[in-house]
């Protein structure tokens, strides 16, 4: 949250980065380490994808669309933010192109803006995994034996057990947390 605040000081209001932009980048970098979660189940075989194409769930008037940020692991945080802003606006205006909503290899559903603390997302077939993200909140935390105010966010990952398992999903969540707790790693 501190890094986001610092970065946004230098950006125009319509270009400010969201918490979700940081999560998308962190997930993409984490997926490099966990190719089973950047995969699809195709009938009788598992297809591991070379590129990380993050699908981001967007609430629209009559339901939900998933816009796709392509090659996310190769993009800068700023490129991810601008690309997602463009596609989300298009989705909400009913002006999506097929290329904007097809080809995701992993999805993220973030309900934090609705103050949802935590939830479980349903897989977006044929993807092997989806990340559910709740609101970032300031809460009491214990640090070095003292109670302080700190930021916490709950997230869960749902995994197709035909492709992976709970142990690998837990390791993915640990690695994701490391990126989010040390966000400067997202910039290099």
C-alpha positions as a Markdown table, in Angstrom:
| # | Residue | x | y | z |
|---|---|---|---|---|
| 1 | Unk | 0.0 | 0.0 | 0.0 |
| 2 | Unk | 2.9 | 2.3 | 0.7 |
| 3 | Unk | 4.6 | 1.7 | -2.6 |
| 4 | Unk | 1.3 | 2.2 | -4.4 |
| 5 | Unk | 0.8 | 5.5 | -2.7 |
| 6 | Unk | 4.3 | 6.6 | -3.6 |
| 7 | Unk | 3.9 | 5.6 | -7.3 |
| 8 | Unk | 0.5 | 7.3 | -7.6 |
| 9 | Unk | 1.9 | 10.6 | -6.4 |
| 10 | Unk | 3.6 | 10.9 | -9.9 |
| 11 | Unk | 0.6 | 9.8 | -11.9 |
| 12 | Unk | -2.5 | 11.7 | -13.2 |
| 13 | Unk | -5.8 | 10.7 | -11.5 |
| 14 | Unk | -6.9 | 8.7 | -14.6 |
| 15 | Unk | -3.6 | 6.8 | -14.6 |
| 16 | Unk | -3.3 | 5.9 | -10.9 |
| 17 | Unk | -2.4 | 2.2 | -10.2 |
| 18 | Unk | -4.9 | 0.1 | -8.3 |
| 19 | Unk | -4.2 | -2.6 | -5.7 |
| 20 | Unk | -5.3 | -5.1 | -8.3 |
| 21 | Unk | -2.6 | -4.0 | -10.7 |
| 22 | Unk | 0.0 | -5.0 | -8.1 |
| 23 | Unk | -1.8 | -8.3 | -7.5 |
| 24 | Unk | -1.9 | -9.1 | -11.2 |
| 25 | Unk | 1.8 | -8.5 | -11.6 |
| 26 | Unk | 2.6 | -10.5 | -8.5 |
| 27 | Unk | 0.5 | -13.5 | -9.7 |
| 28 | Unk | 2.1 | -13.4 | -13.1 |
| 29 | Unk | 5.6 | -13.6 | -11.6 |
| 30 | Unk | 4.6 | -16.3 | -9.2 |
| 31 | Unk | 3.1 | -18.4 | -12.0 |
| 32 | Unk | 6.6 | -18.6 | -13.6 |
| 33 | Unk | 7.5 | -20.7 | -10.6 |
| 34 | Unk | 4.3 | -22.8 | -10.7 |
| 35 | Unk | 3.7 | -23.9 | -14.3 |
| 36 | Unk | 1.0 | -26.4 | -13.2 |
| 37 | Unk | -1.2 | -23.5 | -12.1 |
| 38 | Unk | -0.6 | -21.7 | -15.5 |
| 39 | Unk | -2.2 | -24.7 | -17.2 |
| 40 | Unk | -5.4 | -26.0 | -18.6 |
| 41 | Unk | -7.1 | -29.4 | -18.4 |
| 42 | Unk | -7.9 | -30.5 | -22.0 |
| 43 | Unk | -10.0 | -33.7 | -21.8 |
| 44 | Unk | -7.4 | -36.3 | -21.1 |
| 45 | Unk | -4.2 | -34.2 | -20.8 |
| 46 | Unk | -2.8 | -31.1 | -19.1 |
| 47 | Unk | -1.6 | -28.3 | -21.3 |
| 48 | Unk | 1.0 | -26.0 | -19.7 |
| 49 | Unk | 1.1 | -22.6 | -21.2 |
| 50 | Unk | 4.3 | -20.8 | -22.1 |
| 51 | Unk | 2.9 | -17.3 | -21.7 |
| 52 | Unk | 1.1 | -16.1 | -18.6 |
| 53 | Unk | -2.2 | -14.5 | -19.7 |
| 54 | Unk | -4.0 | -13.2 | -16.6 |
| 55 | Unk | -7.8 | -13.0 | -16.8 |
| 56 | Unk | -9.3 | -10.3 | -14.6 |
| 57 | Unk | -13.0 | -10.6 | -13.7 |
| 58 | Unk | -15.0 | -7.4 | -14.4 |
| 59 | Unk | -18.5 | -6.7 | -13.1 |
| 60 | Unk | -20.7 | -5.6 | -16.0 |
| 61 | Unk | -24.3 | -4.6 | -16.2 |
| 62 | Unk | -25.7 | -8.1 | -16.8 |
| 63 | Unk | -23.1 | -10.3 | -15.2 |
| 64 | Unk | -19.4 | -10.8 | -15.4 |
| 65 | Unk | -16.7 | -10.7 | -18.1 |
| 66 | Unk | -13.1 | -11.7 | -17.8 |
| 67 | Unk | -10.6 | -9.4 | -19.7 |
| 68 | Unk | -7.3 | -10.9 | -20.5 |
| 69 | Unk | -3.9 | -9.2 | -20.0 |
| 70 | Unk | -1.5 | -11.0 | -22.3 |
| 71 | Unk | 2.1 | -11.9 | -21.5 |
| 72 | Unk | 1.6 | -10.4 | -18.1 |
| 73 | Unk | 4.9 | -11.8 | -16.8 |
| 74 | Unk | 6.8 | -9.7 | -19.4 |
| 75 | Unk | 5.0 | -6.4 | -18.9 |
| 76 | Unk | 5.8 | -3.6 | -16.5 |
| 77 | Unk | 3.4 | -2.7 | -13.7 |
| 78 | Unk | 2.5 | 0.5 | -15.6 |
| 79 | Unk | 1.8 | -1.4 | -18.9 |
| 80 | Unk | -0.4 | -3.9 | -17.0 |
| 81 | Unk | -2.3 | -1.0 | -15.3 |
| 82 | Unk | -2.9 | 0.9 | -18.6 |
| 83 | Unk | -3.9 | -2.3 | -20.5 |
| 84 | Unk | -6.4 | -3.3 | -17.8 |
| 85 | Unk | -7.9 | 0.2 | -17.5 |
| 86 | Unk | -8.5 | 0.2 | -21.3 |
| 87 | Unk | -10.1 | -3.3 | -21.3 |
| 88 | Unk | -12.2 | -2.8 | -18.2 |
| 89 | Unk | -13.6 | 0.5 | -19.6 |
| 90 | Unk | -14.4 | -1.3 | -22.9 |
| 91 | Unk | -16.1 | -4.2 | -21.0 |
| 92 | Unk | -18.3 | -1.8 | -19.0 |
| 93 | Unk | -19.2 | 0.1 | -22.1 |
| 94 | Unk | -20.1 | -3.1 | -24.0 |
| 95 | Unk | -17.3 | -2.5 | -26.4 |
| 96 | Unk | -15.1 | -5.6 | -25.9 |
| 97 | Unk | -13.2 | -7.3 | -28.7 |
| 98 | Unk | -12.9 | -11.1 | -28.8 |
| 99 | Unk | -9.1 | -10.7 | -28.2 |
| 100 | Unk | -9.8 | -8.8 | -25.0 |
| 101 | Unk | -11.8 | -11.7 | -23.4 |
| 102 | Unk | -10.3 | -14.9 | -24.8 |
| 103 | Unk | -7.1 | -16.9 | -24.0 |
| 104 | Unk | -6.6 | -16.4 | -20.3 |
| 105 | Unk | -4.4 | -19.0 | -18.6 |
| 106 | Unk | -5.1 | -18.0 | -15.0 |
| 107 | Unk | -7.8 | -15.7 | -13.5 |
| 108 | Unk | -8.1 | -13.3 | -10.7 |
| 109 | Unk | -11.4 | -12.3 | -9.1 |
| 110 | Unk | -11.0 | -9.3 | -6.7 |
| 111 | Unk | -14.0 | -8.3 | -4.6 |
| 112 | Unk | -12.0 | -6.0 | -2.4 |
| 113 | Unk | -13.6 | -2.8 | -3.8 |
| 114 | Unk | -16.9 | -4.2 | -2.3 |
| 115 | Unk | -15.3 | -4.6 | 1.1 |
| 116 | Unk | -15.6 | -8.4 | 0.9 |
| 117 | Unk | -13.1 | -9.8 | 3.4 |
| 118 | Unk | -12.7 | -13.2 | 1.7 |
| 119 | Unk | -14.5 | -15.6 | -0.6 |
| 120 | Unk | -13.8 | -18.6 | -2.9 |
| 121 | Unk | -13.8 | -18.2 | -6.6 |
| 122 | Unk | -15.0 | -20.8 | -9.0 |
| 123 | Unk | -12.6 | -22.1 | -11.7 |
| 124 | Unk | -12.9 | -20.6 | -15.1 |
| 125 | Unk | -12.6 | -23.7 | -17.3 |
| 126 | Unk | -10.4 | -24.9 | -18.8 |
| 127 | Unk | -8.0 | -23.0 | -16.5 |
| 128 | Unk | -6.3 | -25.0 | -13.7 |
| 129 | Unk | -6.5 | -22.2 | -11.1 |
| 130 | Unk | -8.1 | -18.9 | -10.0 |
| 131 | Unk | -7.2 | -16.5 | -7.3 |
| 132 | Unk | -9.9 | -14.9 | -5.1 |
| 133 | Unk | -8.8 | -11.6 | -3.5 |
| 134 | Unk | -10.6 | -9.7 | -0.6 |
| 135 | Unk | -10.2 | -6.2 | 0.6 |
| 136 | Unk | -6.9 | -4.8 | 1.9 |
| 137 | Unk | -7.6 | -3.6 | 5.5 |
| 138 | Unk | -5.8 | -1.9 | 8.3 |
| 139 | Unk | -6.0 | -4.3 | 11.3 |
| 140 | Unk | -4.1 | -4.9 | 14.5 |
| 141 | Unk | -1.0 | -7.1 | 13.9 |
| 142 | Unk | 1.7 | -8.4 | 16.2 |
| 143 | Unk | 5.2 | -7.4 | 15.2 |
| 144 | Unk | 8.2 | -8.2 | 17.3 |
| 145 | Unk | 5.9 | -8.8 | 20.3 |
| 146 | Unk | 4.1 | -5.5 | 19.9 |
| 147 | Unk | 0.6 | -4.7 | 18.6 |
| 148 | Unk | 0.7 | -2.3 | 15.7 |
| 149 | Unk | -1.6 | -1.3 | 12.9 |
| 150 | Unk | -0.8 | -3.1 | 9.6 |
| 151 | Unk | -2.3 | -3.9 | 6.2 |
| 152 | Unk | -3.7 | -7.4 | 5.6 |
| 153 | Unk | -5.5 | -8.9 | 2.7 |
| 154 | Unk | -7.0 | -12.3 | 2.4 |
| 155 | Unk | -6.7 | -14.4 | -0.7 |
| 156 | Unk | -7.6 | -17.9 | -1.7 |
| 157 | Unk | -6.7 | -20.0 | -4.7 |
| 158 | Unk | -9.0 | -22.6 | -6.2 |
| 159 | Unk | -7.2 | -25.4 | -8.1 |
| 160 | Unk | -8.3 | -28.2 | -10.4 |
| 161 | Unk | -7.0 | -31.3 | -8.7 |
| 162 | Unk | -6.7 | -33.1 | -12.0 |
| 163 | Unk | -3.8 | -30.7 | -12.7 |
| 164 | Unk | -2.3 | -29.9 | -9.3 |
| 165 | Unk | -3.0 | -30.3 | -5.5 |
| 166 | Unk | -3.4 | -28.4 | -2.3 |
| 167 | Unk | 0.3 | -28.6 | -1.4 |
| 168 | Unk | 1.4 | -26.9 | -4.6 |
| 169 | Unk | -1.4 | -24.3 | -4.2 |
| 170 | Unk | -0.1 | -23.5 | -0.7 |
| 171 | Unk | 3.4 | -23.1 | -2.0 |
| 172 | Unk | 2.0 | -20.8 | -4.7 |
| 173 | Unk | 0.3 | -18.7 | -2.1 |
| 174 | Unk | 3.5 | -18.4 | 0.0 |
| 175 | Unk | 5.4 | -17.2 | -3.1 |
| 176 | Unk | 2.6 | -14.8 | -4.0 |
| 177 | Unk | 2.7 | -13.3 | -0.5 |
| 178 | Unk | 6.5 | -12.8 | -0.8 |
| 179 | Unk | 6.0 | -10.7 | -3.9 |
| 180 | Unk | 3.2 | -8.6 | -2.3 |
| 181 | Unk | 5.1 | -8.2 | 1.0 |
| 182 | Unk | 8.2 | -7.0 | -0.9 |
| 183 | Unk | 6.6 | -5.1 | -3.8 |
| 184 | Unk | 9.8 | -3.5 | -5.1 |
| 185 | Unk | 10.5 | -7.0 | -6.6 |
| 186 | Unk | 7.5 | -6.2 | -8.9 |
| 187 | Unk | 9.4 | -3.3 | -10.4 |
| 188 | Unk | 12.6 | -5.1 | -11.4 |
